[in-house]
């Protein structure tokens, strides 16, 4: 409202000109001059009347002359005081009137003449002040105000004029303020609406994005299905032929068929790697960490490992240390890691050699699985190159890493999902040992391993949420829903003792994470129309990873996790 | 009397490969090319083992499994899932609908035979008990 402000200043300037002191002084002088003239007239007339009265009562004629001369002299410059001092009081008066000397009578007459004038004046002033007061009151109460009637040109009139001016300006600025307020409200409403629209479109985009991700995931699953089926058929028929089920085969033919079978197996692994690397990049690979024994893991991987060694003259050995702890891992990921490492070992193994899968206790109460080959080995430089390549993200240059590219990169990521690390020991002409670690099934250790991996990833902050699960009928459902919200590297620990679930993840905004979880549960509950109640989700804390010891202690202290058992 | 196996898979090549191997091992083998045909074949032949694919054109393997389990006179029938999709979620779902085993493609034929033998052994001991 800049123009109004300018106009307001303009008006003020006009007002101050009107009430300029020079103008006021001129008016003041003129008015008092007129008043003095009137008073003198009154005095002269009353003096004359007084003289006539005294003369008719035989007063000394000398006084008459002096009275005359005084009348004549009143036309001079100094009028009033002269006759009053010139006439001395008469000591001979007998009646009341007669006792009054002419000058005293003059005073009385003057008083009688001036008094109404004064009363009239005072009346006007008080009226003006009353009007002003009522105007001020109305103004302060905020009632609409008409300009007040101004009579005459005295100070009160000026006061009223000034007041009118001020009141009208106040009213107009008030109106402008109301206007501006309304405008502002309108603006705010407009903006709010725009914000709402933006929010809605954002939510819509989110939904679309989720759908696209879902479609992409389904697509990769479809692709996996489409690839695996023909691979199965090739492998199956090659084996049927090799075993002589469809007629006799020569030894040479059987050997070649084993090559086909082995290569088909490698192709199947490659398909898995290819699909997983896409999911890993999108961080959508699901991780299902549970408690497993090492034997369980090796049993599940063994048939696949045997298939891979088919047609190559080498021995696959399995060595498991006794009394190994149970581990906390996604068995599928461990299986894939082992397959990759064993396929790699087989690739570089000479004829009639042995590949050993050795399970022994590892650091921090965990287990280490090693794949030992008797291949050509690598120099120290080659080994460091192998890992430097991944650290720099140069996955494209596979030529001089002897075909490790995708396979070893996947291995590293899969092991990281199980909170472990990969290491290589190699000696030229003796062979290589590729090892990876798995955390023990112990919440304290699992958390420590998780924080170490987070630190290595250079993640800054870690947050933990505690979810109080409902009764057992909802629990499994809830855990599945919650785990689907987690990124691959996040941690989900369950404490069956008090029915709580601890979620630990890389997040500096746990509130937003919490909101996401609640939305997810609500979305899940809606289509199924199940009565899944939103569980209590509370924030345990947020920590910077640099001080790994502190978050570990506080997460454990507040969650009171005694043992990790993720089987519900 | 030989044990009978019903293969329910929409991929004829896989069915053919499995049939050859199972017949060579002495099983009586039936096959169906989709879920509903599989349920009908199960009702007709009362097989000891049903090998189910998950992804099929009409009803999926889980649905077929639930329907087969509801059929009368099939208390001895055991279900084995054979799927190209070995995700943990599918394994869990297979357990939920009452399958005895879950195998992923590509599979090794010898393993299928081992698994079938194991399932039949467990089944026999359960029925015997």
Boltz contact constraints between the chains, C-beta under 6 A:
constraints:
  - contact:
      token1: [A, 221]
      token2: [B, 85]
      max_distance: 6.0
  - contact:
      token1: [A, 225]
      token2: [B, 84]
      max_distance: 6.0
  - contact:
      token1: [A, 225]
      token2: [B, 85]
      max_distance: 6.0
  - contact:
      token1: [A, 228]
      token2: [B, 84]
      max_distance: 6.0
  - contact:
      token1: [A, 228]
      token2: [B, 105]
      max_distance: 6.0
  - contact:
      token1: [A, 228]
      token2: [B, 106]
      max_distance: 6.0
  - contact:
      token1: [A, 229]
      token2: [B, 11]
      max_distance: 6.0
  - contact:
      token1: [A, 229]
      token2: [B, 84]
      max_distance: 6.0
  - contact:
      token1: [A, 231]
      token2: [B, 106]
      max_distance: 6.0
  - contact:
      token1: [A, 232]
      token2: [B, 14]
      max_distance: 6.0
  - contact:
      token1: [A, 232]
      token2: [B, 105]
      max_distance: 6.0
  - contact:
      token1: [A, 232]
      token2: [B, 106]
      max_distance: 6.0
  - contact:
      token1: [A, 233]
      token2: [B, 13]
      max_distance: 6.0
  - contact:
      token1: [A, 233]
      token2: [B, 14]
      max_distance: 6.0
  - contact:
      token1: [A, 235]
      token2: [B, 106]
      max_distance: 6.0
  - contact:
      token1: [A, 236]
      token2: [B, 17]
      max_distance: 6.0
  - contact:
      token1: [A, 236]
      token2: [B, 109]
      max_distance: 6.0
  - contact:
      token1: [A, 237]
      token2: [B, 17]
      max_distance: 6.0
  - contact:
      token1: [A, 239]
      token2: [B, 109]
      max_distance: 6.0
  - contact:
      token1: [A, 240]
      token2: [B, 20]
      max_distance: 6.0
  - contact:
      token1: [A, 245]
      token2: [B, 20]
      max_distance: 6.0
  - contact:
      token1: [A, 245]
      token2: [B, 24]
      max_distance: 6.0
  - contact:
      token1: [A, 268]
      token2: [B, 106]
      max_distance: 6.0
  - contact:
      token1: [A, 288]
      token2: [B, 88]
      max_distance: 6.0
  - contact:
      token1: [A, 303]
      token2: [B, 108]
      max_distance: 6.0
  - contact:
      token1: [A, 303]
      token2: [B, 111]
      max_distance: 6.0
  - contact:
      token1: [A, 307]
      token2: [B, 108]
      max_distance: 6.0
